[in-house]
């Protein structure tokens, strides 16, 4: 224990010294070299690959989004809009989608093409790229996106050079959102065949920026694609930036120091050590920082929650008081979410007092699903009904969390103990927590669900009993829920499908296999000279429209 305290004290001293440095710095604005506008950002977790077939986390998706395009994409209002496909048709059965492609799109100049000049993107490239995701030889982490959804014999077909057809096994409305995912980026066959496994560090796409160099752990450099096909509303060629450079400082304190020195254009999120220095409890920028940086916030399709294993056939569940619905409901009523958000998060996020599905989606779950508010008296009453009045004879429940959420877990544990639910917080590394939740070895655990695509089905899939863990980490099973979920997959009327989503969400909230804590916000700190940089609900790094003063 002494060693842990010493480490913590050293970290605190280091942070204090950094803050002294911050206040001494002039906060100079980022400058461009040789008149070129370069956007700098840092990836503290590193980038594992630049192959879209393995775009499984934010750091990879951010980089890939700069180099590649998809058939369709999501706009700032979460609508599906054209990208490489300029329009599409859907048959009456809603199982055949026909995409009509742009004919002015070229792959980046590369040694893989004759003379080094990028060739035109064709329908055959789309078929190759999508088939590659489900090819077992690729072993793509995104293979699940088409599992049991697309036709098993010929899911993707090139009708001609500019027309592609996609066939589904049955109607599946979220398929358009899935096609906007970075997994579905369009790649040239020549690059995959030429580089093989080394394609991970030799990307070639049709996107606004082209690959130049990547010294792993040091820097990734992308340059403007001078042949990029997209233009702004005034007919000007995109992108405006000349280059992007990514650094890989693994320490968030160092990252923020680099930002304050003007060496980074923005930072994503904030280290908990700095939140009180920068933000008020209401989540606003403190006055001393006004003019020195921009605060950029937006609702983010991510629900932070605590999950409860509810499979009563599992030995660790049989002896747990949380196997009882009344106890799980009491746990939900025991937590003061607004207070937690203000004091632990500086109001970065929205207290989750409705359904599991966050706001911003057309199904309007947050407005129409009834959740839990802080009511310790109600929690105590439910515990008494469950046979644990005043917490009498209640066994201790172990809560697993990761280091960055340790303080929040402790806050929740204290509030649960106040109503008579004894909780022991255990902090483990993220990899171990993911392993234990996937193997149903974690009874009570911290979790988050970031939308893969903007549809409430993506959240409801977490509770469909036929789904494994992931995504069904709680091993929740309710026949009524399953019946509604299967109906929703076949429903072609949007309003009726949204109603089914809300009914499912309400069933989950009533059964309480999860304790939703907050609906997240994307938060960025941006240099004053950056123009047009906006947060979005998927927290995707969008740099096509960014300019520098």
N, C-alpha and C positions, 0 to 999 in steps of 0.2 A: 504493500500500500504506500509506503514511504516513497518508493521509486516512482510510482504513478504520480504522486503529488509533486515530486521534484520536476518531472517532465512537464506537468501542467503549468507549474510556475515559470519554468523556462520559456514555454510557449507564450505565456502571458507577457513576460518581459520582452520577448522578441516582438510581439505585436505592438506593445507600447512604444518600443524604440522605432518601429516602422511608422507609427502615427506621428511621432515627433518629426520624422523625416518628411512626412506628407505635408505638415503644416509649414515646414521650412522651405518646401519647394515652391517655385513660382507658378506651378501648374501650367507651364507653357503649352500652347496648342501644338498639335501634331503638324509637322511640316512635310511637304512633299519634296522629293529629291529630283533634280533636273526637270522641274516643272511637271512631273508626273504625279498623279493622285493614287496613292497606295493605301489600301485599307488593311490595318493590322488587327489581328485578334489572337487570343491564346486558347489552347486546348489543354487544360490541366490534366485531363485523363488520357491524353494522347489520341492518335488516330490509328486504328488497327489495320485498315484496308481502304482502298479507293475503288474497290469492286462493288458495284451496286447490288450484286446478288447477296452481299453480306452486310447490307446497310441496316444493322439491327439496333444501333443506338444513336443518340443525338450527335456525338462528335463525328461519326462517319457520315450521317445524313447531311449535316451542315456542309461538309466539304463536297460530297457528291452532288448536292443541289446546285453548286456553282459550275460544275463541269458537264452535267447531263440534263436532259429534258425527259419528261414523261408524256404520254398521249394527252392526258388532261391534268389539270392542277386545281388547287383550292385557292379561291380568292380571299380577301380580308373579311368577307362576310360569310365564309364557309360554304360558298357556292362552288359547284363544279364548273370550271370554265375551260375553253379550248387551250391547247398548247401545241404539241406536234400534230394532233388531230384538230382540224379546223371545224369539223362538225361530225355528228353521228346519228344513226337511225337505230331504233329499237323495234323489233317485231311485236306483233300483238300478244304473243305468249310471253314476252319479256325474257326470252332465253337466247336470242341472237342479237348481238350488237355489231353494227357495221360502222367502222370508223373511216372517214375520208381525210387523208393526210395532206398536210402542206407539201407543196412541191418546190419550195425555195429553201429547204433546210439542208445544210452540208455538215458532215463531220469535220472535226478540227484537222488542220494540216498535220500529217504524221508520216513517218517512215514506212508505215504499214501499207500506204497507198502508192500507186505508181507515180513517180516524180515528187512524192512527198505532199501532194495536194489532196486535201480532203474531198471525198466523193459525196454525191447526193445521198441523203437518207431515204430508204425505200421501205415498202411494206414488208419485204422479206427480213429487214433488220428488226422490225417490231416482232415478227413471228419468232425469229431466232432468240431475241432477248427474253420474251415471255416464256418460251419453251425451256430456256436455259434455267429458269428459276425452279421448274418442277423436275428437271433432269436429275436423277439420283447421283449421277457422276459429278454434278456441280456441288452437291451437298449444301445447297443454299439454306441459310438460316431463315429465309423468307418463303420456303416451299409451302408452309402452312396456309399462305394467303389464297391459294387456289385449291387446296385439298377439299375434295368432296363438293366442289362448287362448279368447276369447269368440266366440259365434256371429256370423258376419259380416252376417247379415240383420236379426235382431232379438235382440240380446244381453240387453236389459233390458226387462221388460214389467210394467206395473201391472195386476194381475188385478182388484183393486178398490182402494178408498182405503187399505186397511191391509195389502195383500199385494203383494209384488214377486217376480218370477221372473227368475233369471239363467240363461242357457244357455251352456254351454261347447262348444267344438268337439270336445274330447276330455277325459277326466278330467285334472284338474290340482289335486292336493291342496292346494298352497299358496294357492289362490284366497281362502280365508278370511283368511289373513294379509294378503293384498293388500288386501282390503276394509277392513282395520283401518288402512291407511295414511292419512295426512292428505290425500293426493290425493282420497280417496274421501269427504271430508266432504260433508255434505248442505247444499245452498244453495237459497234460493228463486229461482225463475225471475224474479220481479219485480225483484229486486235487480240481477241480471245485465243485464236489459233496460233498467232505469232508468239505471244508471250506466255501462254499457258498459266501456270500458277503465279508467274510474275506479273500477270495482268493487274494484280492488286496494287502495284505501284507504277503502272504504266497506263493510266486511264486515257481514253479517247472518246469524247462525246460530241454533242451538238450544242452544249450549253453556253452561257455568256462568257465563261472564262475557260482557258485551256491550260493544261498541265505543263509546267516548266521543270520543276525539280522538287525532290523530297528527300531531305536528310532526316531520317527517322530520329525523333527525339530532339531535333534541332530546329528545322524550319521546313514548311511546305510553301512553295511559290506557284501562284497561278497568274497568268497574264490575260488581258482582255482579248476576247475572240473578235477580231476585226471583221469576220464574216458572219457575225451573229444575226439571225433572221428577225429578231423582234425589235419593234420601234415603240417609242413613247406616244402619248396622245397627240403630240405636235409633229410626228413623223421623224423625230430624231432617233438615230441609232442607239441602241442599248448594247452594253452597259456604259455608264458614264465613267466609272473608275478605270484606271489603267492596269491595276494589279491588286492582288490580295496576297498577304504574307501571314502565315500561321506560325506562331511559336508554341513551345511545349513546356512552359514552366509548370511544374507539378505542385507548387505551393501557391495557394490562393492569396496569401499575403504578398508574396513576390509579384504575383499577377497584378494586384491592385496598385502596388508601388510603380510598376511599369506603366500602368494607366495614368497615374498622377504625374508621371514624368513626360507624358505625351507620347509614349512609345507604343501604346495600344489605342485603337480607335474606340473600343467599347469593352465592357466586361459584362458577362452574363451572370445574373444573380449576385449574391453577396455573401462573403464569409460571415458567419454569425458574430465573429469578433468585432466586426466593423459596423454592424447594422445600427447600433445606437449612436455612433458618431455621425452617420450620414442621414438617418431617417428619424422622424418623430414617431411617437407611438401610433399616430394616425396614418403612417406610411407616406408622409410628405417629406420632401427634401429640406433639410435644415437650412436656415437662412445663410449661414456662413459658407454654404456650398453653392448657393445660387449664382449663376453666371460662370461658375468654374466647371460645371458638368451638366448634362441633361439627364433627367430621370424619365425613363420610358417604361410604362406599365401597360399590360393588357391581360384580359381574362385568358386563361390557358386551359386547354382540355386535359386536365389532370386532376384526379381525385386522390387526396392523401387520406389514408384510413388505417385502422387496426383490424386485422382479420382474426377470426376465431374458427378453429377447426371444429366441424360439426358432424363428422362421420362417426356415428356411435359404434360402428364395428371396429374402430381403431382403439387399441388398448389405452392410449393416453387420454382419449376422450371419455371413456367409460368411468374413470375416476375423477373427472373434472366437473365442478359445479357449472361451468360454462356450457355443458351439454344441454342445460335447461334454458328454454326460450325466455322464461321470466327473468333469469339471471342476466342473459345477454341484453334484454331490454333495459334492465336496471343499469347496466354498464353504460348504455347509451344516454340515459337520463342523467347520469352522475357527472357528466363532463360539461364544463362551462366553456363552450367553444369560442364565443366572442372574447372572453377574457384571455383564453389561450392565444388567440390570434393577435390581440393587442400587445400583450406582454412578452410573448415568446417569438412572435413573427413580425412585430412592428406593423401590423395590419396588412402584411403582404399575403393576400388571399382572402377568401370569403368563407365565414363559418358554415360548415356543411350541416344545415338544419332542415334539409329537405331530403331528396332521394340520393341514390348513389351516383346518378348521372349528373355531371356538372352543367352549369348554365351555358347558353350560347347556341345550343342545338335546337333545331326546329320543333322537336317533340316537347319542349318547354317543361321538362321534368321538375326543375327547381321551383317553378311557379305552381305546379299542380300536384306534386307528390308531397304527402305530409310526412315529415321526419321527426327528429327528437330535439327538444330544447332542454335547457338546463333546469332540472327539477329534482333536487336531492330528496325531497319528501316522497315523490312518486317512486324514485329508485328504492328508497327504504321500504315502501309499501310492497313493491314487487318482490324484494328479497324475502320479506316476511311471508308472502304467499308461497314462495318457493321453499320455505322451511329454513331460511337462514336469517331470522329476525335479529337485527343488530350484529349481523355477521357471525352469529353463533354457529360453531362447528363447521365453518366454511374453510376448506383447504386453501392454501396459498396458490395463486395462479402465476406462472412464470411468463413474463412479457419479453419477447426477443425484439431487439432493435439494432440499428447500426449507429456508429459513433456520432454522426452529424445530427441524429435525431434523439440522442440520449437525454437531453434536457426536456424535450417535449414528452418523451416517454415517462420521465420522472414526474412531470407535471400531471399527466394523466393518471399515473399510479397513485399519487397523493389524493387526487379527487375521488378515485375509486375506493381508496382506504377510508375516506371520510364518511362514506355511506355503508362501510362494513365489508368491503371486498378487498382482502389482502392480496397485494401484487408485488412480485419481485422482478425488478428490471434487470435483464441480462444483455449487455452490449456485446455484439459479435460483429465480425467483418461481413461486408455485404455478400461476398461469395458464399460464406457459410449459411447466411440467412436464406439466400436463394436456393441453396441445396436442400436445406431442411424444409422449406415450404414446398418445394417440388416433390419431396419424398413424404409429405404429410407427417413430418416429425416436429412441427412447431404448432403448439396448441393456441398461442396468442401471440400475434406478430405484427410488426409495422409493415405497411405496404403502400404502394402508390400505383395507379393505373393511368398511364398517358395514352390518349386515343391514338390508335394506328390510323384511323380515318374518321371523319366527322359524322358519325352516326351512332345513335344510342345503342344499337345492336352490339357494337364493339364492347360496351360495358356490360351488357346483359349476358354476353357469352361467358363471362366469368362465373356465372351461376347456373349454367346449363349442365345438368348432371352427366350428360354423355361426353362432356369435355374433360380432358385430364388436367393435371396441374403441371404447368400453366395451361389455360388461364384460371381454372377452377381451384384455386389454392385452398379454399375453405372446405372443399369436397361437399358443397351444398347440394341437396337433392330435394326437390319438391315437384311432384307430378303435375300440379296445377301450373306452376311456373313453366315446366318443360312444354306443356301443351300450348301455352300462349306463345312461347319462343318459336316453336315450330310453325305456328299459324302466322307469326309476324314475318318469317322468312318467305312465305308464299304470298303475303298480302301485297297487292300492287297499288292499292289506294293509299296515298301518303297519310291522310288524316286518320284512317282506320289503323294503319301500322303504328303511328305515333301514340294512339290510344292504347294499343297493346303494349308498347314500350313502357308507358306510365303504369299500367296495371302490373306488369312484371316488376318494375322498380318498387312499387308499393308492397308487393308480396315479400320481396327481399328485405325491405326496411322493417316490415312487421316481424319477420322471422329472425332478423338481426344476426346473421352470420358475420356481419361487418359493423364497425363503428366508423362511419364517415367523419372525418375531422375538419377538413377544409377543401374547398375548390380553389385550385391554385391560380397564381398570376405569374406571367412572365415578367421579369424585371431586369432592365438593362440600364447601365450607367454609360452615357455616350459623351464623347468629346464635343465641345461647343461648335467646332467647325464642321461637324458632320450633318448633312441635310438629307432628308428623305428616308432615314432609317426608322422603321416602325416595327413594333412588336406585333405578333399575330397569335391566334388561338392555338396553333400547333407548335409555336415557338420554333419555327423554321427560320434559319438565317437567310434573309432575303436581301441581296445586295445589288440587284439589277438596276434599281432606281436610286441608288445612293450617290450623292455628290459630296464634294468637299469644297469649303470656302477657301 
